[in-house]
Amino acid sequence: MLSLDTWADIAEMNPILSAMEADVTALLVNRVGHARGSSPAEYYLVPIDECYKLVGLIRTHWRGLSGGPAVWGEIAGFFAALKDRSGHA
């Protein structure tokens, strides 16, 4: 979790975040495959329900210590659908 000071700094640098409604909208960041800095992470403003959907997907498909290939395919599909709905290629 971010501290409130850190969030305030991020929001100041990204005015679009002021459009978020508390407990309704979330900033969802896809860093899967991006954590090593090879390409930029993807950011989405989504209804909080999308976050719960992602958590449910992970809990349903996770196997073993690393999750297994099925869960990573499901996560990739989840973010691909978000990207398609957002209209960005």
mmCIF file as gemmi writes it, N, C-alpha and C atoms, coordinates in Angstrom:
data_model
loop_
_atom_site.group_PDB
_atom_site.id
_atom_site.type_symbol
_atom_site.label_atom_id
_atom_site.label_alt_id
_atom_site.label_comp_id
_atom_site.label_asym_id
_atom_site.label_entity_id
_atom_site.label_seq_id
_atom_site.pdbx_PDB_ins_code
_atom_site.Cartn_x
_atom_site.Cartn_y
_atom_site.Cartn_z
_atom_site.occupancy
_atom_site.B_iso_or_equiv
_atom_site.pdbx_formal_charge
_atom_site.auth_seq_id
_atom_site.auth_asym_id
_atom_site.pdbx_PDB_model_num
ATOM 1 N N . MET Axp A 1 ? 0.83 -1.177 0 1 0 ? 1 A 1
ATOM 2 C CA . MET Axp A 1 ? 0 0 0 1 0 ? 1 A 1
ATOM 3 C C . MET Axp A 1 ? 0.876 1.242 0 1 0 ? 1 A 1
ATOM 4 N N . LEU Axp A 2 ? 0.408 2.247 -0.692 1 0 ? 2 A 1
ATOM 5 C CA . LEU Axp A 2 ? 1.105 3.528 -0.721 1 0 ? 2 A 1
ATOM 6 C C . LEU Axp A 2 ? 0.716 4.368 0.486 1 0 ? 2 A 1
ATOM 7 N N . SER Axp A 3 ? 1.661 5.156 0.939 1 0 ? 3 A 1
ATOM 8 C CA . SER Axp A 3 ? 1.318 6.127 1.972 1 0 ? 3 A 1
ATOM 9 C C . SER Axp A 3 ? 0.499 7.246 1.33 1 0 ? 3 A 1
ATOM 10 N N . LEU Axp A 4 ? -0.248 7.977 2.132 1 0 ? 4 A 1
ATOM 11 C CA . LEU Axp A 4 ? -1.047 9.079 1.589 1 0 ? 4 A 1
ATOM 12 C C . LEU Axp A 4 ? -0.165 10.154 0.975 1 0 ? 4 A 1
ATOM 13 N N . ASP Axp A 5 ? 1.004 10.392 1.558 1 0 ? 5 A 1
ATOM 14 C CA . ASP Axp A 5 ? 1.925 11.38 0.998 1 0 ? 5 A 1
ATOM 15 C C . ASP Axp A 5 ? 2.412 10.959 -0.391 1 0 ? 5 A 1
ATOM 16 N N . THR Axp A 6 ? 2.735 9.677 -0.527 1 0 ? 6 A 1
ATOM 17 C CA . THR Axp A 6 ? 3.184 9.175 -1.823 1 0 ? 6 A 1
ATOM 18 C C . THR Axp A 6 ? 2.072 9.294 -2.853 1 0 ? 6 A 1
ATOM 19 N N . TRP Axp A 7 ? 0.839 8.924 -2.465 1 0 ? 7 A 1
ATOM 20 C CA . TRP Axp A 7 ? -0.292 9.041 -3.379 1 0 ? 7 A 1
ATOM 21 C C . TRP Axp A 7 ? -0.498 10.497 -3.786 1 0 ? 7 A 1
ATOM 22 N N . ALA Axp A 8 ? -0.397 11.411 -2.838 1 0 ? 8 A 1
ATOM 23 C CA . ALA Axp A 8 ? -0.568 12.837 -3.14 1 0 ? 8 A 1
ATOM 24 C C . ALA Axp A 8 ? 0.458 13.295 -4.172 1 0 ? 8 A 1
ATOM 25 N N . ASP Axp A 9 ? 1.703 12.831 -4.037 1 0 ? 9 A 1
ATOM 26 C CA . ASP Axp A 9 ? 2.747 13.179 -5.001 1 0 ? 9 A 1
ATOM 27 C C . ASP Axp A 9 ? 2.411 12.636 -6.397 1 0 ? 9 A 1
ATOM 28 N N . ILE Axp A 10 ? 1.958 11.384 -6.45 1 0 ? 10 A 1
ATOM 29 C CA . ILE Axp A 10 ? 1.607 10.771 -7.735 1 0 ? 10 A 1
ATOM 30 C C . ILE Axp A 10 ? 0.43 11.505 -8.371 1 0 ? 10 A 1
ATOM 31 N N . ALA Axp A 11 ? -0.59 11.812 -7.561 1 0 ? 11 A 1
ATOM 32 C CA . ALA Axp A 11 ? -1.771 12.503 -8.075 1 0 ? 11 A 1
ATOM 33 C C . ALA Axp A 11 ? -1.429 13.908 -8.568 1 0 ? 11 A 1
ATOM 34 N N . GLU Axp A 12 ? -0.499 14.555 -7.896 1 0 ? 12 A 1
ATOM 35 C CA . GLU Axp A 12 ? -0.083 15.9 -8.321 1 0 ? 12 A 1
ATOM 36 C C . GLU Axp A 12 ? 0.582 15.853 -9.694 1 0 ? 12 A 1
ATOM 37 N N . MET Axp A 13 ? 1.357 14.797 -9.951 1 0 ? 13 A 1
ATOM 38 C CA . MET Axp A 13 ? 2.048 14.659 -11.237 1 0 ? 13 A 1
ATOM 39 C C . MET Axp A 13 ? 1.125 14.13 -12.337 1 0 ? 13 A 1
ATOM 40 N N . ASN Axp A 14 ? -0.04 13.572 -11.956 1 0 ? 14 A 1
ATOM 41 C CA . ASN Axp A 14 ? -0.97 12.967 -12.911 1 0 ? 14 A 1
ATOM 42 C C . ASN Axp A 14 ? -2.384 13.454 -12.614 1 0 ? 14 A 1
ATOM 43 N N . PRO Axp A 15 ? -2.756 14.637 -13.109 1 0 ? 15 A 1
ATOM 44 C CA . PRO Axp A 15 ? -4.045 15.24 -12.774 1 0 ? 15 A 1
ATOM 45 C C . PRO Axp A 15 ? -5.265 14.374 -13.091 1 0 ? 15 A 1
ATOM 46 N N . ILE Axp A 16 ? -5.151 13.45 -14.041 1 0 ? 16 A 1
ATOM 47 C CA . ILE Axp A 16 ? -6.276 12.576 -14.372 1 0 ? 16 A 1
ATOM 48 C C . ILE Axp A 16 ? -6.735 11.779 -13.154 1 0 ? 16 A 1
ATOM 49 N N . LEU Axp A 17 ? -5.844 11.545 -12.23 1 0 ? 17 A 1
ATOM 50 C CA . LEU Axp A 17 ? -6.201 10.758 -11.048 1 0 ? 17 A 1
ATOM 51 C C . LEU Axp A 17 ? -7.19 11.478 -10.147 1 0 ? 17 A 1
ATOM 52 N N . SER Axp A 18 ? -7.314 12.775 -10.3 1 0 ? 18 A 1
ATOM 53 C CA . SER Axp A 18 ? -8.291 13.51 -9.491 1 0 ? 18 A 1
ATOM 54 C C . SER Axp A 18 ? -9.714 13.168 -9.898 1 0 ? 18 A 1
ATOM 55 N N . ALA Axp A 19 ? -9.893 12.55 -11.062 1 0 ? 19 A 1
ATOM 56 C CA . ALA Axp A 19 ? -11.218 12.142 -11.526 1 0 ? 19 A 1
ATOM 57 C C . ALA Axp A 19 ? -11.702 10.862 -10.844 1 0 ? 19 A 1
ATOM 58 N N . MET Axp A 20 ? -10.817 10.203 -10.108 1 0 ? 20 A 1
ATOM 59 C CA . MET Axp A 20 ? -11.194 8.953 -9.453 1 0 ? 20 A 1
ATOM 60 C C . MET Axp A 20 ? -12.174 9.219 -8.32 1 0 ? 20 A 1
ATOM 61 N N . GLU Axp A 21 ? -13.193 8.358 -8.224 1 0 ? 21 A 1
ATOM 62 C CA . GLU Axp A 21 ? -14.145 8.431 -7.129 1 0 ? 21 A 1
ATOM 63 C C . GLU Axp A 21 ? -13.717 7.439 -6.049 1 0 ? 21 A 1
ATOM 64 N N . ALA Axp A 22 ? -13.626 7.899 -4.802 1 0 ? 22 A 1
ATOM 65 C CA . ALA Axp A 22 ? -13.22 7.031 -3.693 1 0 ? 22 A 1
ATOM 66 C C . ALA Axp A 22 ? -14.159 5.84 -3.582 1 0 ? 22 A 1
ATOM 67 N N . ASP Axp A 23 ? -13.589 4.659 -3.393 1 0 ? 23 A 1
ATOM 68 C CA . ASP Axp A 23 ? -14.315 3.403 -3.218 1 0 ? 23 A 1
ATOM 69 C C . ASP Axp A 23 ? -15.107 2.974 -4.453 1 0 ? 23 A 1
ATOM 70 N N . VAL Axp A 24 ? -14.929 3.659 -5.584 1 0 ? 24 A 1
ATOM 71 C CA . VAL Axp A 24 ? -15.662 3.327 -6.81 1 0 ? 24 A 1
ATOM 72 C C . VAL Axp A 24 ? -14.695 3.071 -7.965 1 0 ? 24 A 1
ATOM 73 N N . THR Axp A 25 ? -13.639 3.881 -8.059 1 0 ? 25 A 1
ATOM 74 C CA . THR Axp A 25 ? -12.675 3.81 -9.154 1 0 ? 25 A 1
ATOM 75 C C . THR Axp A 25 ? -11.31 3.444 -8.586 1 0 ? 25 A 1
ATOM 76 N N . ALA Axp A 26 ? -10.556 2.664 -9.375 1 0 ? 26 A 1
ATOM 77 C CA . ALA Axp A 26 ? -9.221 2.25 -8.94 1 0 ? 26 A 1
ATOM 78 C C . ALA Axp A 26 ? -8.213 2.509 -10.053 1 0 ? 26 A 1
ATOM 79 N N . LEU Axp A 27 ? -6.977 2.715 -9.661 1 0 ? 27 A 1
ATOM 80 C CA . LEU Axp A 27 ? -5.859 2.773 -10.595 1 0 ? 27 A 1
ATOM 81 C C . LEU Axp A 27 ? -5.266 1.371 -10.622 1 0 ? 27 A 1
ATOM 82 N N . LEU Axp A 28 ? -5.397 0.695 -11.741 1 0 ? 28 A 1
ATOM 83 C CA . LEU Axp A 28 ? -4.901 -0.671 -11.891 1 0 ? 28 A 1
ATOM 84 C C . LEU Axp A 28 ? -3.675 -0.629 -12.789 1 0 ? 28 A 1
ATOM 85 N N . VAL Axp A 29 ? -2.555 -1.138 -12.288 1 0 ? 29 A 1
ATOM 86 C CA . VAL Axp A 29 ? -1.285 -1.107 -13.014 1 0 ? 29 A 1
ATOM 87 C C . VAL Axp A 29 ? -0.885 -2.529 -13.366 1 0 ? 29 A 1
ATOM 88 N N . ASN Axp A 30 ? -0.668 -2.77 -14.637 1 0 ? 30 A 1
ATOM 89 C CA . ASN Axp A 30 ? -0.203 -4.079 -15.093 1 0 ? 30 A 1
ATOM 90 C C . ASN Axp A 30 ? 1.312 -4.025 -15.234 1 0 ? 30 A 1
ATOM 91 N N . ARG Axp A 31 ? 1.991 -4.688 -14.305 1 0 ? 31 A 1
ATOM 92 C CA . ARG Axp A 31 ? 3.449 -4.758 -14.373 1 0 ? 31 A 1
ATOM 93 C C . ARG Axp A 31 ? 3.923 -6.155 -14.721 1 0 ? 31 A 1
ATOM 94 N N . VAL Axp A 32 ? 3.016 -7.064 -15.02 1 0 ? 32 A 1
ATOM 95 C CA . VAL Axp A 32 ? 3.391 -8.421 -15.39 1 0 ? 32 A 1
ATOM 96 C C . VAL Axp A 32 ? 4.199 -8.361 -16.672 1 0 ? 32 A 1
ATOM 97 N N . GLY Axp A 33 ? 5.399 -8.894 -16.635 1 0 ? 33 A 1
ATOM 98 C CA . GLY Axp A 33 ? 6.265 -8.865 -17.8 1 0 ? 33 A 1
ATOM 99 C C . GLY Axp A 33 ? 6.97 -7.539 -18.008 1 0 ? 33 A 1
ATOM 100 N N . HIS Axp A 34 ? 6.583 -6.521 -17.233 1 0 ? 34 A 1
ATOM 101 C CA . HIS Axp A 34 ? 7.161 -5.189 -17.389 1 0 ? 34 A 1
ATOM 102 C C . HIS Axp A 34 ? 8.079 -4.825 -16.218 1 0 ? 34 A 1
ATOM 103 N N . ALA Axp A 35 ? 8.116 -5.652 -15.202 1 0 ? 35 A 1
ATOM 104 C CA . ALA Axp A 35 ? 8.829 -5.3 -13.978 1 0 ? 35 A 1
ATOM 105 C C . ALA Axp A 35 ? 10.318 -5.055 -14.201 1 0 ? 35 A 1
ATOM 106 N N . ARG Axp A 36 ? 10.883 -5.64 -15.233 1 0 ? 36 A 1
ATOM 107 C CA . ARG Axp A 36 ? 12.314 -5.459 -15.489 1 0 ? 36 A 1
ATOM 108 C C . ARG Axp A 36 ? 12.605 -4.222 -16.333 1 0 ? 36 A 1
ATOM 109 N N . GLY Axp A 37 ? 11.574 -3.469 -16.672 1 0 ? 37 A 1
ATOM 110 C CA . GLY Axp A 37 ? 11.786 -2.215 -17.382 1 0 ? 37 A 1
ATOM 111 C C . GLY Axp A 37 ? 11.964 -2.342 -18.875 1 0 ? 37 A 1
ATOM 112 N N . SER Axp A 38 ? 11.67 -3.525 -19.448 1 0 ? 38 A 1
ATOM 113 C CA . SER Axp A 38 ? 11.851 -3.687 -20.893 1 0 ? 38 A 1
ATOM 114 C C . SER Axp A 38 ? 10.824 -2.882 -21.687 1 0 ? 38 A 1
ATOM 115 N N . SER Axp A 39 ? 9.665 -2.631 -21.108 1 0 ? 39 A 1
ATOM 116 C CA . SER Axp A 39 ? 8.648 -1.786 -21.744 1 0 ? 39 A 1
ATOM 117 C C . SER Axp A 39 ? 7.82 -1.153 -20.636 1 0 ? 39 A 1
ATOM 118 N N . PRO Axp A 40 ? 7.142 -0.057 -20.939 1 0 ? 40 A 1
ATOM 119 C CA . PRO Axp A 40 ? 6.403 0.634 -19.881 1 0 ? 40 A 1
ATOM 120 C C . PRO Axp A 40 ? 5.22 -0.193 -19.375 1 0 ? 40 A 1
ATOM 121 N N . ALA Axp A 41 ? 4.908 -0.012 -18.099 1 0 ? 41 A 1
ATOM 122 C CA . ALA Axp A 41 ? 3.74 -0.663 -17.517 1 0 ? 41 A 1
ATOM 123 C C . ALA Axp A 41 ? 2.481 -0.049 -18.107 1 0 ? 41 A 1
ATOM 124 N N . GLU Axp A 42 ? 1.38 -0.779 -18.021 1 0 ? 42 A 1
ATOM 125 C CA . GLU Axp A 42 ? 0.086 -0.286 -18.496 1 0 ? 42 A 1
ATOM 126 C C . GLU Axp A 42 ? -0.711 0.183 -17.289 1 0 ? 42 A 1
ATOM 127 N N . TYR Axp A 43 ? -1.418 1.301 -17.44 1 0 ? 43 A 1
ATOM 128 C CA . TYR Axp A 43 ? -2.202 1.888 -16.362 1 0 ? 43 A 1
ATOM 129 C C . TYR Axp A 43 ? -3.65 2.046 -16.815 1 0 ? 43 A 1
ATOM 130 N N . TYR Axp A 44 ? -4.578 1.712 -15.919 1 0 ? 44 A 1
ATOM 131 C CA . TYR Axp A 44 ? -5.996 1.825 -16.237 1 0 ? 44 A 1
ATOM 132 C C . TYR Axp A 44 ? -6.754 2.419 -15.054 1 0 ? 44 A 1
ATOM 133 N N . LEU Axp A 45 ? -7.682 3.322 -15.33 1 0 ? 45 A 1
ATOM 134 C CA . LEU Axp A 45 ? -8.667 3.744 -14.336 1 0 ? 45 A 1
ATOM 135 C C . LEU Axp A 45 ? -9.877 2.855 -14.572 1 0 ? 45 A 1
ATOM 136 N N . VAL Axp A 46 ? -10.211 2.051 -13.59 1 0 ? 46 A 1
ATOM 137 C CA . VAL Axp A 46 ? -11.27 1.051 -13.756 1 0 ? 46 A 1
ATOM 138 C C . VAL Axp A 46 ? -12.247 1.102 -12.588 1 0 ? 46 A 1
ATOM 139 N N . PRO Axp A 47 ? -13.461 0.592 -12.812 1 0 ? 47 A 1
ATOM 140 C CA . PRO Axp A 47 ? -14.365 0.419 -11.678 1 0 ? 47 A 1
ATOM 141 C C . PRO Axp A 47 ? -13.741 -0.582 -10.706 1 0 ? 47 A 1
ATOM 142 N N . ILE Axp A 48 ? -13.945 -0.381 -9.438 1 0 ? 48 A 1
ATOM 143 C CA . ILE Axp A 48 ? -13.338 -1.246 -8.414 1 0 ? 48 A 1
ATOM 144 C C . ILE Axp A 48 ? -13.711 -2.711 -8.643 1 0 ? 48 A 1
ATOM 145 N N . ASP Axp A 49 ? -14.872 -2.956 -9.264 1 0 ? 49 A 1
ATOM 146 C CA . ASP Axp A 49 ? -15.294 -4.329 -9.549 1 0 ? 49 A 1
ATOM 147 C C . ASP Axp A 49 ? -14.287 -5.067 -10.421 1 0 ? 49 A 1
ATOM 148 N N . GLU Axp A 50 ? -13.601 -4.345 -11.31 1 0 ? 50 A 1
ATOM 149 C CA . GLU Axp A 50 ? -12.596 -4.988 -12.16 1 0 ? 50 A 1
ATOM 150 C C . GLU Axp A 50 ? -11.436 -5.524 -11.318 1 0 ? 50 A 1
ATOM 151 N N . CYS Axp A 51 ? -11.103 -4.827 -10.247 1 0 ? 51 A 1
ATOM 152 C CA . CYS Axp A 51 ? -10.041 -5.302 -9.355 1 0 ? 51 A 1
ATOM 153 C C . CYS Axp A 51 ? -10.463 -6.587 -8.651 1 0 ? 51 A 1
ATOM 154 N N . TYR Axp A 52 ? -11.703 -6.602 -8.182 1 0 ? 52 A 1
ATOM 155 C CA . TYR Axp A 52 ? -12.229 -7.816 -7.544 1 0 ? 52 A 1
ATOM 156 C C . TYR Axp A 52 ? -12.289 -8.968 -8.545 1 0 ? 52 A 1
ATOM 157 N N . LYS Axp A 53 ? -12.638 -8.661 -9.789 1 0 ? 53 A 1
ATOM 158 C CA . LYS Axp A 53 ? -12.671 -9.682 -10.831 1 0 ? 53 A 1
ATOM 159 C C . LYS Axp A 53 ? -11.278 -10.28 -11.041 1 0 ? 53 A 1
ATOM 160 N N . LEU Axp A 54 ? -10.252 -9.433 -11.076 1 0 ? 54 A 1
ATOM 161 C CA . LEU Axp A 54 ? -8.878 -9.906 -11.241 1 0 ? 54 A 1
ATOM 162 C C . LEU Axp A 54 ? -8.452 -10.768 -10.062 1 0 ? 54 A 1
ATOM 163 N N . VAL Axp A 55 ? -8.779 -10.343 -8.851 1 0 ? 55 A 1
ATOM 164 C CA . VAL Axp A 55 ? -8.428 -11.137 -7.662 1 0 ? 55 A 1
ATOM 165 C C . VAL Axp A 55 ? -9.106 -12.497 -7.714 1 0 ? 55 A 1
ATOM 166 N N . GLY Axp A 56 ? -10.385 -12.516 -8.08 1 0 ? 56 A 1
ATOM 167 C CA . GLY Axp A 56 ? -11.102 -13.786 -8.192 1 0 ? 56 A 1
ATOM 168 C C . GLY Axp A 56 ? -10.494 -14.692 -9.24 1 0 ? 56 A 1
ATOM 169 N N . LEU Axp A 57 ? -10.107 -14.129 -10.356 1 0 ? 57 A 1
ATOM 170 C CA . LEU Axp A 57 ? -9.47 -14.885 -11.429 1 0 ? 57 A 1
ATOM 171 C C . LEU Axp A 57 ? -8.166 -15.517 -10.935 1 0 ? 57 A 1
ATOM 172 N N . ILE Axp A 58 ? -7.375 -14.738 -10.227 1 0 ? 58 A 1
ATOM 173 C CA . ILE Axp A 58 ? -6.1 -15.251 -9.702 1 0 ? 58 A 1
ATOM 174 C C . ILE Axp A 58 ? -6.349 -16.355 -8.682 1 0 ? 58 A 1
ATOM 175 N N . ARG Axp A 59 ? -7.277 -16.12 -7.768 1 0 ? 59 A 1
ATOM 176 C CA . ARG Axp A 59 ? -7.563 -17.125 -6.728 1 0 ? 59 A 1
ATOM 177 C C . ARG Axp A 59 ? -8.097 -18.415 -7.332 1 0 ? 59 A 1
ATOM 178 N N . THR Axp A 60 ? -8.859 -18.312 -8.389 1 0 ? 60 A 1
ATOM 179 C CA . THR Axp A 60 ? -9.451 -19.49 -9.021 1 0 ? 60 A 1
ATOM 180 C C . THR Axp A 60 ? -8.42 -20.314 -9.783 1 0 ? 60 A 1
ATOM 181 N N . HIS Axp A 61 ? -7.475 -19.654 -10.436 1 0 ? 61 A 1
ATOM 182 C CA . HIS Axp A 61 ? -6.557 -20.35 -11.342 1 0 ? 61 A 1
ATOM 183 C C . HIS Axp A 61 ? -5.156 -20.583 -10.789 1 0 ? 61 A 1
ATOM 184 N N . TRP Axp A 62 ? -4.806 -19.997 -9.655 1 0 ? 62 A 1
ATOM 185 C CA . TRP Axp A 62 ? -3.442 -20.123 -9.118 1 0 ? 62 A 1
ATOM 186 C C . TRP Axp A 62 ? -3.166 -21.559 -8.697 1 0 ? 62 A 1
ATOM 187 N N . ARG Axp A 63 ? -2.021 -22.091 -9.098 1 0 ? 63 A 1
ATOM 188 C CA . ARG Axp A 63 ? -1.592 -23.437 -8.719 1 0 ? 63 A 1
ATOM 189 C C . ARG Axp A 63 ? -0.119 -23.388 -8.325 1 0 ? 63 A 1
ATOM 190 N N . GLY Axp A 64 ? 0.224 -24.045 -7.229 1 0 ? 64 A 1
ATOM 191 C CA . GLY Axp A 64 ? 1.62 -24.14 -6.807 1 0 ? 64 A 1
ATOM 192 C C . GLY Axp A 64 ? 2.188 -22.815 -6.342 1 0 ? 64 A 1
ATOM 193 N N . LEU Axp A 65 ? 3.507 -22.733 -6.323 1 0 ? 65 A 1
ATOM 194 C CA . LEU Axp A 65 ? 4.183 -21.534 -5.828 1 0 ? 65 A 1
ATOM 195 C C . LEU Axp A 65 ? 4.183 -20.389 -6.824 1 0 ? 65 A 1
ATOM 196 N N . SER Axp A 66 ? 4.309 -20.705 -8.106 1 0 ? 66 A 1
ATOM 197 C CA . SER Axp A 66 ? 4.43 -19.65 -9.118 1 0 ? 66 A 1
ATOM 198 C C . SER Axp A 66 ? 3.122 -19.355 -9.841 1 0 ? 66 A 1
ATOM 199 N N . GLY Axp A 67 ? 2.075 -20.054 -9.496 1 0 ? 67 A 1
ATOM 200 C CA . GLY Axp A 67 ? 0.789 -19.822 -10.138 1 0 ? 67 A 1
ATOM 201 C C . GLY Axp A 67 ? 0.481 -20.777 -11.267 1 0 ? 67 A 1
ATOM 202 N N . GLY Axp A 68 ? 1.512 -21.219 -11.954 1 0 ? 68 A 1
ATOM 203 C CA . GLY Axp A 68 ? 1.304 -22.115 -13.09 1 0 ? 68 A 1
ATOM 204 C C . GLY Axp A 68 ? 0.958 -21.347 -14.354 1 0 ? 68 A 1
ATOM 205 N N . PRO Axp A 69 ? 1.125 -21.983 -15.504 1 0 ? 69 A 1
ATOM 206 C CA . PRO Axp A 69 ? 0.91 -21.291 -16.777 1 0 ? 69 A 1
ATOM 207 C C . PRO Axp A 69 ? -0.54 -20.854 -16.997 1 0 ? 69 A 1
ATOM 208 N N . ALA Axp A 70 ? -1.494 -21.576 -16.464 1 0 ? 70 A 1
ATOM 209 C CA . ALA Axp A 70 ? -2.903 -21.228 -16.694 1 0 ? 70 A 1
ATOM 210 C C . ALA Axp A 70 ? -3.238 -19.861 -16.126 1 0 ? 70 A 1
ATOM 211 N N . VAL Axp A 71 ? -2.786 -19.576 -14.906 1 0 ? 71 A 1
ATOM 212 C CA . VAL Axp A 71 ? -3.127 -18.292 -14.287 1 0 ? 71 A 1
ATOM 213 C C . VAL Axp A 71 ? -2.503 -17.133 -15.051 1 0 ? 71 A 1
ATOM 214 N N . TRP Axp A 72 ? -1.287 -17.314 -15.544 1 0 ? 72 A 1
ATOM 215 C CA . TRP Axp A 72 ? -0.632 -16.228 -16.267 1 0 ? 72 A 1
ATOM 216 C C . TRP Axp A 72 ? -1.328 -15.962 -17.602 1 0 ? 72 A 1
ATOM 217 N N . GLY Axp A 73 ? -1.852 -17.006 -18.224 1 0 ? 73 A 1
ATOM 218 C CA . GLY Axp A 73 ? -2.645 -16.821 -19.43 1 0 ? 73 A 1
ATOM 219 C C . GLY Axp A 73 ? -3.945 -16.082 -19.142 1 0 ? 73 A 1
ATOM 220 N N . GLU Axp A 74 ? -4.569 -16.413 -18.02 1 0 ? 74 A 1
ATOM 221 C CA . GLU Axp A 74 ? -5.806 -15.732 -17.621 1 0 ? 74 A 1
ATOM 222 C C . GLU Axp A 74 ? -5.549 -14.252 -17.326 1 0 ? 74 A 1
ATOM 223 N N . ILE Axp A 75 ? -4.457 -13.967 -16.646 1 0 ? 75 A 1
ATOM 224 C CA . ILE Axp A 75 ? -4.104 -12.578 -16.329 1 0 ? 75 A 1
ATOM 225 C C . ILE Axp A 75 ? -3.829 -11.801 -17.62 1 0 ? 75 A 1
ATOM 226 N N . ALA Axp A 76 ? -3.09 -12.413 -18.53 1 0 ? 76 A 1
ATOM 227 C CA . ALA Axp A 76 ? -2.818 -11.762 -19.818 1 0 ? 76 A 1
ATOM 228 C C . ALA Axp A 76 ? -4.118 -11.484 -20.564 1 0 ? 76 A 1
ATOM 229 N N . GLY Axp A 77 ? -5.042 -12.444 -20.547 1 0 ? 77 A 1
ATOM 230 C CA . GLY Axp A 77 ? -6.328 -12.251 -21.202 1 0 ? 77 A 1
ATOM 231 C C . GLY Axp A 77 ? -7.146 -11.141 -20.559 1 0 ? 77 A 1
ATOM 232 N N . PHE Axp A 78 ? -7.105 -11.055 -19.232 1 0 ? 78 A 1
ATOM 233 C CA . PHE Axp A 78 ? -7.814 -10.006 -18.502 1 0 ? 78 A 1
ATOM 234 C C . PHE Axp A 78 ? -7.322 -8.631 -18.94 1 0 ? 78 A 1
ATOM 235 N N . PHE Axp A 79 ? -5.996 -8.451 -18.964 1 0 ? 79 A 1
ATOM 236 C CA . PHE Axp A 79 ? -5.446 -7.149 -19.348 1 0 ? 79 A 1
ATOM 237 C C . PHE Axp A 79 ? -5.608 -6.874 -20.843 1 0 ? 79 A 1
ATOM 238 N N . ALA Axp A 80 ? -5.588 -7.91 -21.675 1 0 ? 80 A 1
ATOM 239 C CA . ALA Axp A 80 ? -5.84 -7.709 -23.111 1 0 ? 80 A 1
ATOM 240 C C . ALA Axp A 80 ? -7.273 -7.199 -23.32 1 0 ? 80 A 1
ATOM 241 N N . ALA Axp A 81 ? -8.218 -7.754 -22.577 1 0 ? 81 A 1
ATOM 242 C CA . ALA Axp A 81 ? -9.612 -7.293 -22.692 1 0 ? 81 A 1
ATOM 243 C C . ALA Axp A 81 ? -9.749 -5.851 -22.206 1 0 ? 81 A 1
ATOM 244 N N . LEU Axp A 82 ? -9.057 -5.506 -21.125 1 0 ? 82 A 1
ATOM 245 C CA . LEU Axp A 82 ? -9.075 -4.121 -20.653 1 0 ? 82 A 1
ATOM 246 C C . LEU Axp A 82 ? -8.529 -3.179 -21.715 1 0 ? 82 A 1
ATOM 247 N N . LYS Axp A 83 ? -7.415 -3.593 -22.321 1 0 ? 83 A 1
ATOM 248 C CA . LYS Axp A 83 ? -6.794 -2.756 -23.358 1 0 ? 83 A 1
ATOM 249 C C . LYS Axp A 83 ? -7.74 -2.603 -24.544 1 0 ? 83 A 1
ATOM 250 N N . ASP Axp A 84 ? -8.391 -3.668 -24.957 1 0 ? 84 A 1
ATOM 251 C CA . ASP Axp A 84 ? -9.344 -3.592 -26.074 1 0 ? 84 A 1
ATOM 252 C C . ASP Axp A 84 ? -10.493 -2.632 -25.746 1 0 ? 84 A 1
ATOM 253 N N . ARG Axp A 85 ? -11.036 -2.741 -24.533 1 0 ? 85 A 1
ATOM 254 C CA . ARG Axp A 85 ? -12.151 -1.879 -24.149 1 0 ? 85 A 1
ATOM 255 C C . ARG Axp A 85 ? -11.728 -0.42 -24.015 1 0 ? 85 A 1
ATOM 256 N N . SER Axp A 86 ? -10.446 -0.198 -23.712 1 0 ? 86 A 1
ATOM 257 C CA . SER Axp A 86 ? -9.976 1.176 -23.538 1 0 ? 86 A 1
ATOM 258 C C . SER Axp A 86 ? -9.778 1.889 -24.879 1 0 ? 86 A 1
ATOM 259 N N . GLY Axp A 87 ? -9.68 1.103 -25.952 1 0 ? 87 A 1
ATOM 260 C CA . GLY Axp A 87 ? -9.501 1.708 -27.272 1 0 ? 87 A 1
ATOM 261 C C . GLY Axp A 87 ? -8.055 2 -27.614 1 0 ? 87 A 1
ATOM 262 N N . HIS Axp A 88 ? -7.112 1.541 -26.788 1 0 ? 88 A 1
ATOM 263 C CA . HIS Axp A 88 ? -5.69 1.755 -27.077 1 0 ? 88 A 1
ATOM 264 C C . HIS Axp A 88 ? -5.077 0.482 -27.636 1 0 ? 88 A 1
ATOM 265 N N . ALA Axp A 89 ? -4.229 0.655 -28.599 1 0 ? 89 A 1
ATOM 266 C CA . ALA Axp A 89 ? -3.564 -0.499 -29.218 1 0 ? 89 A 1
ATOM 267 C C . ALA Axp A 89 ? -2.268 -0.815 -28.528 1 0 ? 89 A 1
